[in-house]
Amino acid sequence: MFFRHQLALLCVHMTSFAKLD
């Protein structure tokens, strides 16, 4: 469960970064 949460967080961060770029 924790790993899954971390993965989701990373996905969100990646999306945010892509949007920023």
Secondary structure by P-SEA (a helix, b strand, c coil): caaaaaaaaaaaaaaaaaaac
